[in-house]
Amino acid sequence: MPDELIPIIIVPFFLGTIAFITKILSNNRVKRELVNMKADSDMIRKMILEAPAMNRESSLKWGIVSVALGAGLALIHVLGLDGDEPMTYAIMFMFGGAGLLGHYAIKSDARIES
């Protein structure tokens, strides 16, 4: 089973790393161009100061989903399931969906309280 999971884990991680690096480089290039064009200071301030708040929300979402998927993998190991059994995929989808629903619930509660 671990030999089967290695390509499934490494390929998305590698592609995600490339996408993340590309995003950072393009964001920095856009910010540099805005400064060089002498763009409105309110627009620059909004991009620089409000971007970290959006990053925190995204980090919260993917952190919850990652923990949920990790719990799903632990459950699969405890149950002794194989990679070719449908229940393995069902557990992963259920835990991933539960992580996204958990994030939605946390964000909904935060909007109600504020």
N, C-alpha and C positions, 0 to 999 in steps of 0.2 A: 503493500500500500504506500509506504513513503516514497518509493521510486516513481510511482504514478503521480504523486502530488508535486514533486519537484518542478517539472515543467509548467504545471498549472499555477504554481506560485511565482516562479522566477520570471516568466514572460510578462504577466501583468505588472509586476513590480518594476521591471526594466522599462516598459513602455510608460508607466506612470512617472517614473523618475525623469525620463526624457521630456514628458509633457510638463512636469513641474518646473524643470530648469528653463524650458522655452517660455513658460508663462512669466517667470521672474524676469528673464531678460527682456521680454517685450514690454512688461510693465515699467521697467526702469527706462527703457528707450522712450516710451510715451511720456513719462514724467520729465525726462531731459528735454524732449522736444517742446513740451509746454513751457518750460522755463526759458528756453531759447527764444520762443516766439513771444515772450512777454505776455502770456495768457493772464486772464483775470485772476487776481489773488484769491478770490473766494472759491473759484473752481479748483485751483491748486490745493488750497487748504482742505477742501472737501475730499479730494482724492487722497491726500496724504494722511489726514487725520481719521477719516471714516473708514478707510480700507482695513485697518487692523480690527475694527469691530466686526466687520463682515468675516474676516479670517477666523475670529474666535468662534463665531456661530458655525462655520464650516468645520472647524476642528472639533467642536463639541459633537456635531452630527457624526462625523466619521470615526471619532473616538468611541462613541456609543455603539456604532455598527461593528467596529472591529472587536470590541469586547464581547458583544453578542455572538459574533461568528466564532471567536475563540472559545466561548462557552459551548457553542454547538459542536466544534471539533473535539472538545474534551468529552462531551456526551457521546459522540460517535465512538471515541476510543474506549470509554467505559463500557459501552454496550457491545463492543467488539464487532462493529459493522465493517463491511468491506466497501471498497470504492465502487463496485458494480451493483450494489443493492440500492433500490429506489428510496429506501428509508433514509439513506445517507444524504441524498439530495434534498429530500423533504425536510430533514432537520436543519440543513444549512439555509434553505429558503425561509423556513419558519423563524429561525433565530435572526437572520438578516432583516426580515420584515419586522420582527419584534423590536429590533434596534432602531429602525426608522420610525416606528410608531412611538417608541419611548422618547425619541428626540422631539417628535411632534407634540407629545404630551407635555414635555418640559417647556418647549417654546410657547405653547398655548397658556400654560400656567403663568409664565413670566409676563405675557402680554396682559393677562387679566389683573395681575398684582400691580403692574406699573401704570 
